Amino acid sequence: MENMSATDAFDLEIRDESIRLGQLLKLANLAEDGIHAKELIAEGIVTLNGQVETRRGAQVRPGDVVCVEGECVKVASRA
């Protein structure tokens, strides 16, 4: 599986200083709904800054990169 860097990711703005991983997956259209997000995370195919993340409630902040099966999102602040 190929690793994508922040330069390959598309930016996604969030309005708060952080967002939970499960919410981010839905917002970025990487998951269809909360159940799908939970399944993706449980399967170990979601990475946060290059590390597999298994906590749906993990806090994601501006500058973080989240990837699911080769599709990556870089979190940006709306400020």
Helices and strands as residue ranges (DSSP letters): G 6-8, E 10-14, E 19-20, H 21-27, H 34-42, E 46-48, E 51-52, E 59-60, E 65-68, E 71-77
